[in-house]
Amino acid sequence: MVRTNPQRRQALLDASIEVLAREGARGLTFRAVDKEAEVPAGTASNYFANRDDLLVQAGHRYYERLVPDESVMMKLQGPRSRETVTELMTEVVGRVTRFRTGYLALLELRLEATRRPELQALLTERVRADLDFNIRNHVDNGMPGDENTVVLLFLALNWLILERLTLPGVFTEEQAGELVRMAVERAIPVGDRA
């Protein structure tokens, strides 16, 4: 029987993210999730049909937790400039970097997806939807650049985040900020208007 207490389910999914980040996909067991969530043994198995279900839902939960707040979305209503795009990209890098365990868990899910076609299909769909959403927001709000601008920034900044979270000594926080600025400058030519 699958339980439906939403708060408990979220707590179990948040615990799953922590376990994935710390132990990797192989360490993600119902028992490890129960222990991390500090719930009685057997609780996770009442909420998820199987381990694959848990992996998929943990991926969904990661994205739920990364949704920007309204103040970030309001910046899209501000000036349509490279500076605004830089400010938005700096916020994204900061938000993702602050959720270190979430990003590391997502990396584990991506690696696991190379061995699990259903997980690969789900992550592909989710990442594509996220990218399409960002492209639409960028273009529909008249920001400078085009679809390729968003794709280039997505690729460059994801690798920067990976470096900051896995090898934090490669780039300081200040260097990371400067790299965000340079990535935007190179992705949006001078004088490019919406």
Backbone hydrogen bonds in HBPLUS format (Angstrom, degrees):
<---DONOR---> <-ACCEPTOR-->    atom                        ^
c    i                          cat <-CA-CA->   ^        H-A-AA   ^      H-
h    n   atom  resd res      DA  || num        DHA   H-A  angle D-A-AA Bond
n    s   type  num  typ     dist DA aas  dist angle  dist       angle   num
A0003-ARG N   A0046-ASN O   2.57 MM  43  5.71 151.1  1.65 146.8 157.4     1
A0009-ARG N   A0005-ASN O   2.93 MM   4  6.14 161.7  1.96 157.5 163.6     2
A0010-GLN N   A0006-PRO O   2.93 MM   4  6.12 160.6  1.96 147.7 152.4     3
A0011-ALA N   A0007-GLN O   2.97 MM   4  6.19 158.2  2.01 145.3 151.6     4
A0012-LEU N   A0008-ARG O   2.89 MM   4  6.15 154.5  1.95 150.6 157.6     5
A0013-LEU N   A0009-ARG O   2.86 MM   4  6.13 154.0  1.93 149.2 157.0     6
A0014-ASP N   A0010-GLN O   2.76 MM   4  5.97 159.3  1.81 153.2 159.0     7
A0015-ALA N   A0011-ALA O   2.93 MM   4  6.09 151.6  2.02 139.8 147.9     8
A0016-SER N   A0012-LEU O   2.85 MM   4  6.10 144.2  1.98 138.6 149.1     9
A0017-ILE N   A0013-LEU O   2.99 MM   4  6.32 149.8  2.08 147.3 154.2    10
A0018-GLU N   A0014-ASP O   3.16 MM   4  6.50 156.7  2.22 144.7 150.4    11
A0019-VAL N   A0015-ALA O   2.93 MM   4  6.23 159.1  1.97 151.9 157.5    12
A0020-LEU N   A0016-SER O   2.83 MM   4  6.02 166.4  1.85 153.0 157.0    13
A0021-ALA N   A0017-ILE O   2.99 MM   4  6.15 163.0  2.02 149.0 153.4    14
A0022-ARG N   A0018-GLU O   3.02 MM   4  6.16 153.4  2.10 145.3 152.5    15
A0023-GLU N   A0019-VAL O   2.67 MM   4  5.50 168.8  1.68 158.9 163.0    16
A0024-GLY N   A0020-LEU O   2.88 MM   4  4.52 139.0  2.05 118.6 127.2    17
A0027-GLY N   A0024-GLY O   3.05 MM   3  5.43 138.7  2.23 106.2 117.5    18
A0028-LEU N   A0025-ALA O   3.15 MM   3  5.25 160.2  2.19 104.9 111.1    19
A0033-VAL N   A0029-THR O   3.00 MM   4  6.25 156.4  2.05 151.4 157.8    20
A0034-ASP N   A0030-PHE O   2.88 MM   4  6.11 164.2  1.91 153.5 157.8    21
A0035-LYS N   A0031-ARG O   2.99 MM   4  6.20 161.2  2.03 148.0 153.0    22
A0036-GLU N   A0032-ALA O   2.96 MM   4  6.13 163.4  1.99 146.0 150.6    23
A0037-ALA N   A0033-VAL O   2.85 MM   4  6.00 158.9  1.89 154.4 160.1    24
A0038-GLU N   A0034-ASP O   2.95 MM   4  5.90 109.7  2.46 134.2 150.7    25
A0039-VAL N   A0034-ASP O   3.04 MM   5  5.24 168.8  2.05 148.5 152.1    26
A0038-GLU N   A0035-LYS O   3.10 MM   3  4.95 148.6  2.20  97.0 106.6    27
A0043-THR N   A0040-PRO O   3.13 MM   3  5.85 152.0  2.21 144.8 145.2    28
A0046-ASN N   A0043-THR O   2.87 MM   3  5.32 149.3  1.97 112.2 122.2    29
A0047-TYR N   A0044-ALA O   2.93 MM   3  5.22 154.4  2.00 109.5 117.8    30
A0048-PHE N   A0044-ALA O   3.10 MM   4  6.28 139.8  2.26 157.4 168.6    31
A0054-LEU N   A0050-ASN O   3.11 MM   4  6.47 154.1  2.18 147.9 155.4    32
A0055-LEU N   A0051-ARG O   2.87 MM   4  6.20 157.4  1.93 153.5 159.2    33
A0056-VAL N   A0052-ASP O   2.96 MM   4  6.19 167.7  1.98 155.2 157.7    34
A0057-GLN N   A0053-ASP O   2.96 MM   4  6.11 168.2  1.97 151.9 155.4    35
A0058-ALA N   A0054-LEU O   2.88 MM   4  5.97 148.4  1.98 146.2 155.0    36
A0059-GLY N   A0055-LEU O   3.10 MM   4  6.37 150.3  2.19 144.5 151.8    37
A0060-HIS N   A0056-VAL O   3.11 MM   4  6.54 152.6  2.19 146.4 153.8    38
A0061-ARG N   A0057-GLN O   2.90 MM   4  6.14 157.8  1.95 146.7 152.9    39
A0062-TYR N   A0058-ALA O   3.00 MM   4  6.27 151.3  2.09 147.1 153.9    40
A0063-TYR N   A0059-GLY O   3.44 MM   4  6.79 161.7  2.48 146.8 149.3    41
A0064-GLU N   A0060-HIS O   3.02 MM   4  6.36 152.3  2.10 149.0 157.7    42
A0065-ARG N   A0061-ARG O   3.00 MM   4  6.23 158.2  2.05 154.2 158.4    43
A0066-LEU N   A0063-TYR O   3.17 MM   3  5.12 143.5  2.31  96.8 107.4    44
A0067-VAL N   A0064-GLU O   3.45 MM   3  5.72 169.3  2.46 108.1 111.2    45
A0072-VAL N   A0069-ASP O   3.07 MM   3  5.68 134.6  2.29 114.7 125.2    46
A0073-MET N   A0069-ASP O   3.36 MM   4  6.77 160.3  2.41 148.8 154.1    47
A0074-MET N   A0070-GLU O   2.89 MM   4  6.12 143.3  2.02 149.4 160.1    48
A0075-LYS N   A0072-VAL O   3.06 MM   3  5.41 143.5  2.20 105.7 115.9    49
A0076-LEU N   A0073-MET O   3.15 MM   3  5.70 154.1  2.22 110.4 117.5    50
A0077-GLN N   A0074-MET O   2.85 MM   3  5.40 157.5  1.90 114.1 121.7    51
A0078-GLY N   A0075-LYS O   3.03 MM   3  5.17 159.4  2.07 105.5 112.1    52
A0085-VAL N   A0081-SER O   3.09 MM   4  6.45 162.0  2.13 148.9 153.6    53
A0086-THR N   A0082-ARG O   2.79 MM   4  6.04 156.3  1.85 150.6 157.7    54
A0087-GLU N   A0083-GLU O   2.90 MM   4  6.15 157.1  1.95 145.7 151.8    55
A0088-LEU N   A0084-THR O   2.87 MM   4  6.16 158.9  1.92 151.8 157.5    56
A0089-MET N   A0085-VAL O   2.84 MM   4  6.03 163.5  1.87 154.0 158.5    57
A0090-THR N   A0086-THR O   2.86 MM   4  5.98 154.8  1.92 149.4 156.4    58
A0091-GLU N   A0087-GLU O   3.04 MM   4  6.24 152.1  2.12 141.8 149.2    59
A0092-VAL N   A0088-LEU O   2.97 MM   4  6.29 156.6  2.03 148.3 154.5    60
A0093-VAL N   A0089-MET O   2.96 MM   4  6.18 171.7  1.97 152.7 154.4    61
A0094-GLY N   A0090-THR O   2.98 MM   4  6.11 160.3  2.02 145.1 151.1    62
A0095-ARG N   A0091-GLU O   2.80 MM   4  5.99 161.4  1.84 153.4 158.6    63
A0096-VAL N   A0092-VAL O   2.93 MM   4  6.11 172.1  1.94 160.9 162.4    64
A0097-THR N   A0093-VAL O   2.91 MM   4  5.92 159.2  1.96 145.4 152.2    65
A0098-ARG N   A0094-GLY O   2.89 MM   4  6.02 151.3  1.97 147.4 154.4    66
A0099-PHE N   A0096-VAL O   3.08 MM   3  5.23 135.3  2.29  99.4 111.8    67
A0102-GLY N   A0099-PHE O   2.97 MM   3  5.32 120.8  2.33 105.5 120.9    68
A0103-TYR N   A0099-PHE O   3.11 MM   4  6.51 157.1  2.17 158.0 164.6    69
A0104-LEU N   A0100-ARG O   2.99 MM   4  6.25 166.6  2.00 159.3 163.3    70
A0105-ALA N   A0101-THR O   2.85 MM   4  5.92 151.0  1.93 141.4 149.8    71
A0106-LEU N   A0102-GLY O   2.90 MM   4  6.16 151.5  1.98 144.2 152.3    72
A0107-LEU N   A0103-TYR O   2.95 MM   4  6.29 150.3  2.04 146.5 154.3    73
A0108-GLU N   A0104-LEU O   3.04 MM   4  6.37 154.1  2.11 144.3 151.0    74
A0109-LEU N   A0105-ALA O   2.85 MM   4  6.21 151.9  1.93 148.4 156.9    75
A0110-ARG N   A0106-LEU O   2.84 MM   4  6.13 152.4  1.92 148.1 155.6    76
A0111-LEU N   A0107-LEU O   2.96 MM   4  6.28 158.4  2.01 150.0 155.3    77
A0112-GLU N   A0108-GLU O   2.90 MM   4  6.11 160.2  1.94 148.7 154.6    78
A0113-ALA N   A0109-LEU O   2.81 MM   4  5.97 140.7  1.96 141.6 153.0    79
A0114-THR N   A0111-LEU O   3.13 MM   3  5.52 148.6  2.24 105.3 114.0    80
A0115-ARG N   A0112-GLU O   2.92 MM   3  5.50 156.9  1.97 115.4 123.0    81
A0120-GLN N   A0116-ARG O   2.91 MM   4  6.17 159.3  1.95 157.4 164.3    82
A0121-ALA N   A0117-PRO O   2.87 MM   4  6.08 157.0  1.92 149.2 154.7    83
A0122-LEU N   A0118-GLU O   3.01 MM   4  6.26 158.5  2.06 145.3 151.0    84
A0123-LEU N   A0119-LEU O   2.88 MM   4  6.08 171.5  1.88 156.8 158.8    85
A0124-THR N   A0120-GLN O   2.87 MM   4  5.91 159.0  1.91 147.8 154.4    86
A0125-GLU N   A0121-ALA O   2.97 MM   4  6.09 162.6  2.00 145.5 150.4    87
A0126-ARG N   A0122-LEU O   2.86 MM   4  6.08 159.2  1.90 150.1 156.5    88
A0127-VAL N   A0123-LEU O   2.83 MM   4  5.90 172.1  1.83 154.9 157.0    89
A0128-ARG N   A0124-THR O   2.94 MM   4  5.94 160.4  1.98 146.1 152.5    90
A0129-ALA N   A0125-GLU O   2.90 MM   4  6.01 156.7  1.96 143.3 150.1    91
A0130-ASP N   A0126-ARG O   2.89 MM   4  6.10 154.7  1.96 146.7 153.9    92
A0131-LEU N   A0127-VAL O   2.88 MM   4  6.09 161.1  1.91 150.2 155.2    93
A0132-ASP N   A0128-ARG O   2.82 MM   4  6.02 163.8  1.85 152.3 157.1    94
A0133-PHE N   A0129-ALA O   2.88 MM   4  6.02 153.9  1.95 144.2 151.4    95
A0134-ASN N   A0130-ASP O   3.01 MM   4  6.28 159.0  2.06 147.6 152.8    96
A0135-ILE N   A0131-LEU O   2.89 MM   4  6.15 155.8  1.95 151.9 159.0    97
A0136-ARG N   A0132-ASP O   2.88 MM   4  6.06 169.4  1.89 151.8 154.8    98
A0137-ASN N   A0133-PHE O   2.91 MM   4  6.13 165.3  1.93 151.5 155.6    99
A0138-HIS N   A0134-ASN O   2.96 MM   4  6.04 161.5  2.00 144.6 150.0   100
A0139-VAL N   A0135-ILE O   2.89 MM   4  6.09 176.3  1.90 163.7 163.8   101
A0140-ASP N   A0136-ARG O   2.71 MM   4  5.60 161.1  1.74 152.8 159.0   102
A0141-ASN N   A0137-ASN O   3.06 MM   4  5.81 142.2  2.21 135.4 143.5   103
A0143-MET N   A0138-HIS O   3.05 MM   5  5.40 161.3  2.08 171.2 166.0   104
A0142-GLY N   A0139-VAL O   2.98 MM   3  5.21 160.1  2.02 112.1 115.8   105
A0149-THR N   A0146-ASP O   3.05 MM   3  5.21 126.5  2.34 100.4 114.3   106
A0150-VAL N   A0146-ASP O   3.36 MM   4  6.83 154.3  2.43 151.3 156.4   107
A0151-VAL N   A0147-GLU O   3.08 MM   4  6.44 161.7  2.11 152.4 157.6   108
A0152-LEU N   A0148-ASN O   2.85 MM   4  5.99 167.4  1.87 152.4 155.8   109
A0153-LEU N   A0149-THR O   2.98 MM   4  6.17 163.2  2.01 150.4 155.1   110
A0154-PHE N   A0150-VAL O   2.85 MM   4  5.98 156.7  1.90 149.0 156.1   111
A0155-LEU N   A0151-VAL O   2.99 MM   4  6.23 164.9  2.01 154.0 156.7   112
A0156-ALA N   A0152-LEU O   2.93 MM   4  6.09 172.1  1.94 154.0 156.6   113
A0157-LEU N   A0153-LEU O   2.86 MM   4  5.70 164.6  1.88 147.5 152.8   114
A0158-ASN N   A0154-PHE O   3.07 MM   4  5.96 147.5  2.18 137.9 146.3   115
A0159-TRP N   A0155-LEU O   3.33 MM   4  6.52 155.6  2.39 142.8 148.2   116
A0160-LEU N   A0156-ALA O   3.08 MM   4  6.40 153.1  2.16 144.0 152.1   117
A0161-ILE N   A0157-LEU O   2.89 MM   4  6.08 158.2  1.94 145.9 151.3   118
A0162-LEU N   A0158-ASN O   2.96 MM   4  6.20 157.9  2.01 144.0 150.2   119
A0163-GLU N   A0159-TRP O   2.96 MM   4  6.26 160.5  2.00 151.1 155.2   120
A0164-ARG N   A0160-LEU O   2.94 MM   4  6.21 164.8  1.96 152.7 156.9   121
A0165-LEU N   A0161-ILE O   2.94 MM   4  6.12 151.0  2.02 153.4 160.7   122
A0166-THR N   A0162-LEU O   2.90 MM   4  5.91 153.7  1.97 152.1 158.8   123
A0167-LEU N   A0163-GLU O   2.84 MM   4  5.13 150.0  1.93 134.4 144.1   124
A0170-VAL N   A0167-LEU O   3.00 MM   3  5.89 174.2  2.00 134.0 135.9   125
A0176-ALA N   A0172-THR O   2.88 MM   4  6.11 157.6  1.93 149.0 155.6   126
A0177-GLY N   A0173-GLU O   2.99 MM   4  6.27 156.6  2.05 146.0 151.5   127
A0178-GLU N   A0174-GLU O   3.04 MM   4  6.34 155.2  2.10 147.6 154.2   128
A0179-LEU N   A0175-GLN O   2.82 MM   4  6.10 151.5  1.90 150.7 159.3   129
A0180-VAL N   A0176-ALA O   2.96 MM   4  6.27 149.3  2.06 149.4 157.2   130
A0181-ARG N   A0177-GLY O   3.14 MM   4  6.43 163.8  2.17 146.5 150.1   131
A0182-MET N   A0178-GLU O   2.90 MM   4  6.19 160.6  1.94 150.3 155.6   132
A0183-ALA N   A0179-LEU O   2.85 MM   4  5.96 155.3  1.91 145.3 152.2   133
A0184-VAL N   A0180-VAL O   3.03 MM   4  6.31 161.2  2.06 154.8 158.9   134
A0185-GLU N   A0181-ARG O   2.96 MM   4  6.22 163.6  1.99 149.9 154.9   135
A0186-ARG N   A0182-MET O   2.93 MM   4  6.09 153.6  2.00 148.4 154.8   136
A0187-ALA N   A0183-ALA O   2.92 MM   4  6.04 143.9  2.05 142.4 152.6   137
A0188-ILE N   A0184-VAL O   2.89 MM   4  5.95 141.4  2.04 151.7 160.4   138
A0192-ASP N   A0189-PRO O   3.00 MM   3  5.49 156.2  2.06 136.8 136.7   139
